[in-house]
Amino acid sequence: MLASTGLAALAVAGSFFSGASAQNVPKFQYGTPNANAPGVVGANSNGPTNPKQPSLNTPINQTSEARLASINAVDDWCTFGPREQQVIGDVEAETVAYCTKPRNNARVIPDGTVTSVHFIKTPLYVQVMANGDFTKINLVPGDYGGELDPHGATNKGNPVGGNVTSNISGKDVFYEEWMNYISYNQMCFRVCIAGTDQAPTSAVCQHTLDEMGCQFVMPGSYTDNVFETCDADVAYPPGLYPQGGGYTSTFQQYYSSVYTDPNGGLHTFVNGSPDQATPTAAYSLPASSSCSSASSISNGIASIQPTSSMSSSSMATSASGSGSSRGSSSTGAANAAASGSSSSSSGGSSGAASLAPNMVVGSFVAVVGGLVGAVVML
């Protein structure tokens, strides 16, 4: 059993390692993608509430407990969200799948929820980035979000039993490494579809920097009122900052937590170091190409429209990403990049289920050549 000690972000000066544009940063040299590399094809058990295989046109059930998400196209993707309207940081292990189409026995995202979608395919991952009113799928208004991944506090998934597929290769494949951040107004989801020695899936889908938000961990276009599909360059792995001369610095989100072991003993868990600065942005914004646009996405299912959603005044604050909230920050990094400070959060949990941080500041680890050898899985 893990006991939360609370979450209080510490704002830090952000002049160290500001991000750079796609135009003035060398492309990430990741080697030759291998769809059969270790850590690509899923080995986790499919959850008991999930269908054995992903499929379209399954029955509409807005109380479904299914936790199988698919990331296939600009108009065919899923996200995890709360079963009922709750702060997602409190219920990450219990979230369920919501999809843009009736599929996988999952709940369906109502038309009008999503106001933009950017779907990108790279040699190492597929990624969807969306804005919208996600209170329509049970996010609490003003909730800056939660983080879902295949590990969780018990290594049974976050949500427990959650699985992810994509048919981007031409067939449906269950993938091992993925990460999904969602707040009341923004969502991002990356699925690692190939790996290399230089870029293992555990690094490219490194999900533990959740306090930094979508635009830091999964950089790309988050422009509202645009629906598009693009090819894109591979982003540098989250938190990796090349320094020249074969050196890199790797940002680690600092936090500490107290947990209770099965015998009732209390232990302290510490990640990173409190004496380093928080970066202001991801190392680079990868270039995209071969884009095709759509006017919008819809499923035409009138019967699932919710009776209420967040107010227009709440939507007007969606670009700010500022202020405090419970749970993990999904959108905060957008403004950390501009303002030089990290987002604030309080209460709830961050990242995997119940390891709740009580500080969030930066930590950089210098390594020689390539990527950090070990990635902390939460």
N, C-alpha and C positions, 0 to 999 in steps of 0.2 A: 504494500500500500504506500502511495506517495502522498505526503502531506504538503499542501501549498503554503508558502510563506508570504504570498502576495507579490505584486508586480509593481515596481515604481521606476519608470525610466528616468535616467539622468541625462539631461541635455549636455552636449559636449561641443566645444568649438570645432568647427568642421572645415578648417582650412587645409587639413592634411589629406592628400590624395583625392583631390576633386576629380570628377570624371572627365573623360575626353570624348570628342565626337568621333563618328566612324571615319571621318575624312583624315584625321591626323594621328591615328593609332594603327600600327601594323595589324594585319589580320591574325587571329589566333591560329597558330600552327599546331594542329591536333593530330596529324598523321592520317592514316588510311582507315576510314570508317569500316567497322566490322559488325554486321547485324547479329553475328553469332558469338561475339566477344562475351567473356564472363560478365554477369550482371545485367545483360540486356533482356533476354527472354525471362518472363516471370516464373518464379519458383514458389511463390507464396500460395497457400491454400486459398481456393475461391470461397468466399464467405457463404455461410449457410442460407442467407436470404437472397443470394444472387442466382441468376440463371447460369447454367453451365457454360453457355456461349452468348456473346452479344448478338442481338437481333433487332431489326426494326419492326414497327407496327405491333408492338406488344400492347396488351390492354392498358387503358388509362386508369391509373390508381394513385390518387393524390395523397394516400396514406401509406404508400408502399414503404417497405423497410429495405428494399434492394440497395446494394452499395457497389454496383458495377458501373463505372463511368467509361465512356468512349470518347476519344478525341480524334475526329475524322476529317472535319471540313468546317468552313466558316459558318455553315448552317446545320452542322451535325456534331454537337459536342455536349459534354455534361460538366457539371461541377458538383461538389459536395456542399450540403447546407443543412441547417438544423431541421429536425423533425417537426418541431413546433417553434413559435417565435421565441427565441432565447438568445442570450449572448453566446456567440459561437465558441469563444474561448473556453466556456464552461462545459461544452458538450461535444468537443471535437471528435472524441472516440465513438460518439453515437450518431454522427451525421449520416445522411442518406444521399443518394444520387438524384440530381435533377437534370433532365436532358432537354435539348431544344426540340427534339422529336420524340414521339412515343417509341421508346426502345428500352431494352434490357430490363423490362418490368419496373422501370424506375418512374419517379414522379416527372411530370412534364413542366418545363418553364413556360409560364403564360406569355402570350404575345403582349408586346408593350413593355416587357421587363427590360430588354436589352436595347441600348441606344447606340452601341457601336461594337463591332467585332473586328479584330485584326488576327488573322490566322496565318502563321508562318511555318514553312517547312525548311529545315536545315539538314545537312548530312548527319547530324548527331541527335536531333530532337525535333519534335513538332511542338508548337506553342500557340495557345489561344489567349488573347488579351481582350477583355470586354469591359465596357462601362454600362451602368444601368441602375435600375431601382430593384435591388436584390432583397428589399423588404418583402417583395412579392413571393420570395421563396424562403421566408421566415428569418431573414436577418433582421436584427433590431435596428431601427433608425438611429444613425450616429455611431453604430458599432464599427470600429475600424478593423475588425476582422479576426480571422483565425487561419491556421496553417494545417493542411492535411498532407499526409505522406504515407508510404508503405511500411513505416516502422512503428512509430508510436512508443509510448512508455513501456509497453510489454512486448514490443517487436511483433505484434499481431496486426499491425496496421492502425492508421489513424485517418478514417474510422476503422475500428476493429472489423476485420473481414472485408475491408475495401479493396477492390481490384480495379485495374485500368487497362483498357485495350486501345489499339488504333489499327485502322486498315490502310494506313498511308503506304505500306509496302505492297498493297494489292490483295492482302488477305488479313483477316482479323488475327492479331497477335496480342497475348497478354504480356505486358512489360513489367520488369522488375522495379525500375526506379522512375519516380514521378513526384511532382509537387504541385500543390493547389493552394493558392491564397485567395481568400474572398472576404470582402467587407460589404457594408451596406450599399456601396456605390461602385465597386470595382472588383474584377475577378481576373486571375491569371492562372494558367495551367500549363505545365511543361511535362512532356513524356519523353524520356530518353530512349531512342530507337536504335542506337548503335553506340559502340564504344571503341576506344583505342588505348594503347599503352600510355600515351600522353594525356588522354582525356577519358578516364574511366567513367562509367555512368554515375558512380557515387559522387564524383566531383562535379560533373556537369549538372546533375540534378541534386546538388547539395542544398538542402532545404532549411538548414537551421538558422539562417539569417533573417528570420521572419519579421523581426522588429524593423528591418530596413525597408520592407514593402516590395510590391510588385515591380516597380520601375528600377529598383536596385538589383533584385535577384533575377528577374526575368525582363531585361531591357528590351525595348521595341517601341512601336508606335501605340500610344494610348489616346490618340485623337478621337474626340467624340463625334458622333453622327457620321461615321465612316464605316463601311462594311467591305472588307477586302481580303484577298488571299495573295500571299507573296512567297517567293523564295527569299532566303536570307542567309547572310554569313552566320557562322557559329559565334556566339558570344563567349568571351572569356568566362571560365567557371566563376560562380558567385564568390565575391570576396578576394579574387586573385588580382594582384597588382604587380606586373612585371617592372623591375627596377633597372634593367640593363646589366650587362656583365654576367649574365647567367643567374642573377638573383631575382627572386620574387618576394613580395610581402603578401601574406594572407590574412585578411581581416577575420577575426573571430568575435562574435557577439559575446560580450562579457555578462555573465549572470551567476548568481549563487542560489542555492536552494537547500532546504532541509527536508529529508525524507525519513520515513519510518520503515524499518525492516520488519520481516514477519515475526520477529521476537520482541518487537516493541522498541528496539533501540533507535535512537536518532542519529542521523549522519548528515554531514554537509557535503553538497556537491558544488564544485566551482568550475566554471569554464572560462578560459581566456584570462586577461589581465586588466585590472582597473586603471592602469596608468598610461594608457595609450588613447589616441584620438580616434574619433569616428569619421570615416570617409564621407564626403558629401554626395557621391554618386558612384554608380558602377564605373569600371575602368573605361568602358567604351559603349557606344550605341551601335550595334551591328548594322551594316548596310542591307537594304532589301532591294529586290528586283523582280521583274516579271509579274507585276501585280495585276490582278483583275478585280474589278469592283462589282458590288451588288447594291441594289437600292435599300434593302433591309433583309431581315430574316423573319419568318413566321411559320407557325404550324396550323393556324386557322381553327384552333379548338376553342370555341367560345365558352364551353361549359366549365373551363378551369380558371376563368378570370377571377382574381381575388376581389373581395368586396371593398378593400381599402389598401392603401400603400402610403409611403411617406409623402409628406407635403412638398409642394414645389419649393418652399423656402429651404427645406432640408436638402433638396437636390441642388439648390444654388450654391451650397457650401461644398459640393462634392469635389471641386478642384482644389480646395484649400489644403486638405490632408492635415490640418492642424488641430490642436486641442487634445483633450485626453479622453480615453475610452477604456473599456474593459477588453481584455483579450489581446491577440496579436495584431500588429499594424499591417494592413494590407496595402494602404495607399500612402503611408507617411513618407516613403523615400522620394516621391515626386517632389516634395517641397524641401526635403533635406538637401536635395541637389541644388535647389535655388537659394535657400536661406542659410545653408551651412550648419544646420542643427538637426538632430534626430527627432523623430516623433515621440510623443509621450503616451504612455498607457498606464493603467492601474487596475489591479484586481485580476481575476480570471487566470488563465494560463497562457503560456506562450510556447509555440511549437508543440512538441509531443505532450499530449494529454496533461499530466499533472506536475511536470517539472517547472514550477512557476518561478521566474526570476524576480529578484528584488532590486536589481540594478541592470542597466543596459548602457554600456559604454564600449569603446572600441578596443580591440587588441590586435596587434599585427605580429605575425611570426615570420621572420626572415628565413628563407630556405635557399639552397643552392640548386639551380637547374630544375626546370619542370614544375610539377605540382607538389603540393604538400603530400607526404606519404600516407597520412592517415586522416580520415574525415570522421568527425564525431557524429554519430547517428543518434537522433533523438526521436 
